[in-house]
């Protein structure tokens, strides 16, 4: 198995919040941490 390089995009299986299933999502590899790429804008009040 090949480890992706830092800064590359990888497909990662992320579970749903209720753990009923999961979905393949793109993520950026940050050294030994993976950051989820989320589409759309988020809004906080």
Helices and strands as residue ranges (DSSP letters): E 9-15, E 22-30, E 33-36
